[in-house]
Amino acid sequence: MNHGQAGTIRQLSDAAALRNGAAVRIGSAAATAFRKHLDPDRMTFLGLTAAKALARPVWHGFTYADWDRDPPRELFEATFDRLEASPTVRFWR
């Protein structure tokens, strides 16, 4: 049973199980049936957003401390290559 989790609300991973979206009765409660569904485009967007959110503070920390930025740069390049990210989202360049 899914209780309106964020992924469901944003339709990132679930789809209505019934074509007409009709409510299903469970006792006296109305519910909507869902089935698991992964949309690759939405998952890619979610992964890229998370990668940027994790990488940005690391990059700024290295910049602030004036540490060698080659190690995180190499890690970010490899990671964002695997995500097939465009150059416009690679903020460290």
ABEGO torsion letter per residue (X at the ends): XBBGBAAAAAGAABBBABAAGBBBBBEABBBBBBBBBBBAAAAAAAAAAAAAAAAAAAAAAAAAAGBBAAAAAAAAAAAAAAAGBBAAABAAX
